[in-house]
Amino acid sequence: MNFPILSSIIFLPFLGALFIFLSQSKTSSNKSAIYVSLFTSIANFLLSIFLWYSFDRNFTGFQFVEEKNWISGLIKFKLGIDGISILFIVLTTFIAPICILSCVNSVKSRVKEFLITILVLQTFMLGVFCSLDLVIFYLFFEAGLIPMFLIIGIWGGPRRVYSAYKFFLYTLLGSVLMLIAIIAIYWISGTTDLVQILEFKIPKEYQYLLWLAFFSSFAVKLPMWPVHTWLPDAHVEAPTAGSVILASILLKMAGYGFLRFSVGMFPVASEYFTPLVYTLSTIAIIYTSLVALMQEDMKKLIAYSSVAHMGYVTLGIFTFTKQGIEGSIYQMISHGLISAALFLSVGVLYDRTHSRLINSYGGIVNILPKFSLIFMIFTLSALGIPGTSGFVGEFLVLLGIFQKNYFVAILASLGVILAAAYMLWLYKRVIFGKLNNDNIKKIKDINLSEGLVLSLLAIATIVFGFYPEPILDTISVSSDYLIENYKKDLIYHLMVNK
């Protein structure tokens, strides 16, 4: 394909943001900005669907590669995708228009600036999944902190400044070591081109420290226990659209980083540190699920459940099995849909009552029957019931981990039981029971825009629960190639050491 489709997908949202910025005037309405941003995001989603349709599922390498010299020929602006990254591109472009539609009800001030920030953030997130150069990846990866910092700090709740700085400092400090590691990799291999580095095979003696440096960044961003404490604060204070992007896409950037860089570039170190990942992931699944049971704030409960679900992702990745890796990718895509739906559902209630406390509700099934039905779908998806996308990812991950470590698999299985406990507990207290709050009796059921957004997510959740083949077929060849290269690299380093 001669057309630079990856660059177009990355920078189209930025052009939309630039258009809104240049066309701002006192007479221009917020509606025009919403229409422009919505048109841009939908066009980008359609472009990503065309990219998925054009993708060759039988090709093992990177496709649609674009390459331009950038800094003195030393660093290249290199883009490319495989079966892993393309799914995150589609997810990102699907979630973006949903966030824009949600801001119609949740954002009341500086709407144009908010839309500009969302579109710029979309550009940075898409750049992460397309980058084939370590420096370009790092720039996109860290640039995304700035728009998210503004979203929380300007449009967030009462403690927005504290939460924004906590989010920014945690994630930035975690990435400083990754920058040092990238410089070290350039010194060792003479390039920052990912394809060349994978062929170069970084010597074993360097891998351990480099792996830990990348781990420091990805573990915070995912987030893994015990560096997860910034996430509940960020979710509670962020506006609805900010929580949706944070849970759906930003957390997945770290999971993608583990697959692309930690496993791909440092196979010996990945094998060596697998017990550490298993330990932290298992603690995250059980501990944060128990903490979720104690929450009175709906957003905090969903935030802690996200940490637990990301524990399954890291477990699956570091099984180095086909089922585990494909399950972790599926889990990330599924969680991107389900977490978006859950935060949007909380946003529907908050926009009407200005309360996220579970005790403020009860018995709303009689007042909001449509909302209660659709919220039930997302609740069942979050606890991984068969017939929803949440089941497929968790099942594959557990299947993969059972092949590697029975004890860890049994402990991880407890998370499924705990997820059922806290999600059903949430649904019961909010939807059923006595309607004691007189203020709730006056609220109305979901409107057209809310129903459209939630219905799209519900349909996607159910369709991919019954028919996971489009996702698994896209992943299959790339995951096989990743595992094959991983094993080859391990054998190579064993032979070199002998």
Buried (B, 14 or more C-beta within 10 A) or exposed (E): EEEBBBBBBBBBBBEBBBBBBEEBEEEEEBEEBBEBBBEBBBBBBEBBEEBBEEBEBEEBEBBBBBBEEBEEEEBBBBBBBBBBBBBBBBBBBBBBBBBBBBBBBBBEEEBBBBBBBBBBBBBBBBBBBBBBBBBBBBBBBBBBBBBBBBBBBBBBBEEBEBBBBBBBEBBBEBBEBBBBBBEBBBEBBEBBBBBBBBEBBBEBEBBBBBBBBBBBBBBBBBBBBEBBEBBBBBBBBBBBBBBBBBBBBBBBBBBBBBBBBBBBBBBBBBBBBBEEBBEBBBBBBBBBBBBBBEBEBBBBBBBBBBBBBBBBBBBBBBBBBBBBBBBBBBBBBBBBBBBBBBBBBBBBBBBBBEBBEBEBBBBBBEBBEBBBEBBBBBBBBBBBBEBBBBBBBBBBBBBBBBBBBEEBBEBBBBBBEBBBBBBBBBBEBBBBEEBEBEEBEEBEBBEEEBBEBBBBBBEBBBEBBEEBEEBBEBBBBBBBBBBEBBEEBBEBBEEEEE
